[in-house]
Amino acid sequence: LKSKVNLSVKQSINSKIVMKYDKSWFVTIARFLISILPNCDPEVIRLTRRLGIVSIPAAFTPSEIALANKNGADFIKRFPADALTVNYIKSVSAPLSDAKLFAVGGVTAENAESFLKAGFYGVGVGSGLYNSKLIANRQWEKLTLLAKQFTSNCIYEQ
């Protein structure tokens, strides 16, 4: 496992950049990279728990969600969330209600609330908020408005 983690970190961070920062920065980045798993690897989930790192693996099927939850995942990314219907999400979430699921993939300001109402614990936002065109054109007001739309649509009390 150690070699898997080291390889991932080496592939993700240019060693020239790492040399510019102190060890605590590198450790912080490594801990983050380990915590946001692209899959459901029980060995890595258990490692994060031992290291005191929040574990956020990705899972799609009910079996993967149950496996991640059984091995101690703090949160579980359901990816891609927009590939699922609300009825399916509700049906699958009911027996797995102790798993804290995040909807990730295809989350927008317009649909974020529907994921929360369907039973997700939270949402993860990428391209729905990170608008490269607005950033490139330095349109900070529009980006701020988009962020405000997300926050106003995501305040949901169960």
C-alpha positions as CSV (number, residue, x, y, z in Angstrom):
1,L,0.0,0.0,0.0
2,K,2.8,2.4,0.9
3,S,4.2,2.1,-2.6
4,K,0.7,2.8,-4.2
5,V,0.3,5.9,-2.1
6,N,3.9,7.1,-2.8
7,L,3.4,6.5,-6.5
8,S,0.1,8.4,-6.6
9,V,1.7,11.4,-4.7
10,K,4.7,11.4,-7.0
11,Q,2.6,11.3,-10.1
12,S,0.3,14.1,-8.7
13,I,2.9,16.6,-7.5
14,N,5.9,17.8,-9.4
15,S,9.0,17.2,-7.2
16,K,10.4,20.6,-8.3
17,I,7.4,22.3,-6.8
18,V,7.5,20.2,-3.6
19,M,11.2,21.3,-3.0
20,K,10.0,24.9,-2.7
21,Y,7.8,24.2,0.3
22,D,8.5,22.8,3.7
23,K,7.7,19.3,4.8
24,S,4.4,20.3,6.5
25,W,3.0,21.6,3.1
26,F,3.9,18.3,1.4
27,V,2.4,16.2,4.2
28,T,-0.8,18.3,4.0
29,I,-1.0,17.8,0.2
30,A,-0.3,14.1,0.6
31,R,-3.0,13.7,3.2
32,F,-5.5,15.4,1.0
33,L,-4.6,13.3,-2.0
34,I,-5.0,10.1,0.0
35,S,-8.3,11.2,1.5
36,I,-10.1,11.8,-1.8
37,L,-10.0,8.4,-3.3
38,P,-11.1,7.9,-6.9
39,N,-12.4,4.5,-6.0
40,C,-13.4,2.3,-3.0
41,D,-10.2,0.7,-1.7
42,P,-10.7,-0.7,1.8
43,E,-7.0,-0.8,2.5
44,V,-6.6,3.0,1.8
45,I,-9.8,3.8,3.8
46,R,-8.4,1.9,6.8
47,L,-5.0,3.7,6.3
48,T,-6.7,7.1,6.4
49,R,-8.5,6.2,9.6
50,R,-5.2,5.1,11.2
51,L,-3.6,8.4,10.2
52,G,-6.5,10.5,11.4
53,I,-7.3,11.7,7.9
54,V,-10.9,12.2,6.7
55,S,-11.7,9.4,4.2
56,I,-13.8,10.2,1.2
57,P,-13.8,7.3,-1.3
58,A,-15.9,7.2,-4.5
59,A,-18.6,4.6,-4.9
60,F,-21.4,4.1,-7.3
61,T,-23.1,0.8,-6.5
62,P,-24.9,-0.1,-3.3
63,S,-22.2,-2.8,-2.7
64,E,-19.4,-0.3,-3.0
65,I,-21.2,2.1,-0.7
66,A,-21.7,-0.6,1.9
67,L,-18.0,-1.6,1.6
68,A,-16.8,1.9,2.1
69,N,-19.1,2.4,5.0
70,K,-18.1,-0.9,6.7
71,N,-14.4,0.1,6.4
72,G,-14.9,3.4,8.1
73,A,-15.2,6.0,5.3
74,D,-16.2,9.4,6.8
75,F,-18.1,10.4,3.6
76,I,-18.7,8.6,0.3
77,K,-18.7,10.4,-3.0
78,R,-21.5,9.1,-5.3
79,F,-20.1,9.6,-8.7
80,P,-21.4,10.5,-11.2
81,A,-24.5,11.6,-9.3
82,D,-26.3,13.0,-12.3
83,A,-26.4,9.6,-13.9
84,L,-29.0,8.5,-11.3
85,T,-32.7,9.2,-11.0
86,V,-34.1,10.7,-7.8
87,N,-36.3,7.6,-7.2
88,Y,-33.2,5.3,-7.5
89,I,-31.2,7.5,-5.1
90,K,-34.0,7.3,-2.5
91,S,-34.5,3.6,-2.9
92,V,-30.8,2.8,-2.5
93,S,-30.2,5.4,0.2
94,A,-32.9,4.0,2.5
95,P,-31.1,0.8,3.6
96,L,-27.7,2.6,3.6
97,S,-29.0,5.6,5.7
98,D,-25.9,5.5,8.0
99,A,-23.6,6.3,5.1
100,K,-22.9,10.0,4.5
101,L,-23.2,10.3,0.8
102,F,-22.1,13.3,-1.3
103,A,-23.5,13.8,-4.8
104,V,-20.5,14.5,-7.0
105,G,-20.5,14.8,-10.8
106,G,-23.1,16.9,-12.7
107,V,-24.1,19.0,-9.7
108,T,-25.2,22.5,-10.7
109,A,-26.8,25.5,-8.8
110,E,-30.1,24.4,-10.4
111,N,-30.1,20.7,-9.2
112,A,-28.1,20.8,-6.0
113,E,-31.2,21.1,-3.8
114,S,-32.8,18.1,-5.5
115,F,-29.8,15.9,-4.5
116,L,-30.1,17.0,-0.9
117,K,-33.9,16.4,-0.8
118,A,-33.2,12.9,-2.3
119,G,-31.2,12.0,0.7
120,F,-27.6,13.1,0.0
121,Y,-25.6,14.4,3.0
122,G,-24.0,17.0,0.8
123,V,-22.8,17.9,-2.7
124,G,-19.4,18.2,-4.3
125,V,-19.1,20.8,-7.0
126,G,-16.6,21.0,-9.8
127,S,-17.4,22.3,-13.2
128,G,-20.8,23.5,-12.0
129,L,-19.0,26.2,-10.0
130,Y,-15.5,26.3,-11.5
131,N,-16.4,28.2,-14.7
132,S,-13.1,28.5,-16.5
133,K,-14.5,31.1,-18.9
134,L,-15.6,33.4,-16.1
135,I,-12.3,33.0,-14.4
136,A,-10.3,33.6,-17.6
137,N,-12.3,36.8,-18.2
138,R,-11.9,37.8,-14.6
139,Q,-15.7,38.1,-14.2
140,W,-15.6,37.8,-10.4
141,E,-19.1,39.3,-9.9
142,K,-20.7,36.6,-12.1
143,L,-18.7,33.9,-10.3
144,T,-19.7,35.3,-7.0
145,L,-23.4,35.3,-8.1
146,L,-23.0,31.7,-9.2
147,A,-21.5,30.8,-5.8
148,K,-24.4,32.6,-4.0
149,Q,-26.9,30.6,-6.1
150,F,-25.3,27.4,-4.9
151,T,-25.4,28.4,-1.3
152,S,-28.9,29.6,-1.4
153,N,-30.1,26.4,-3.2
154,C,-28.2,24.1,-0.8
155,I,-29.6,25.3,2.4
156,Y,-32.0,22.5,3.1
157,E,-33.3,21.3,6.5
158,Q,-34.4,17.6,6.6
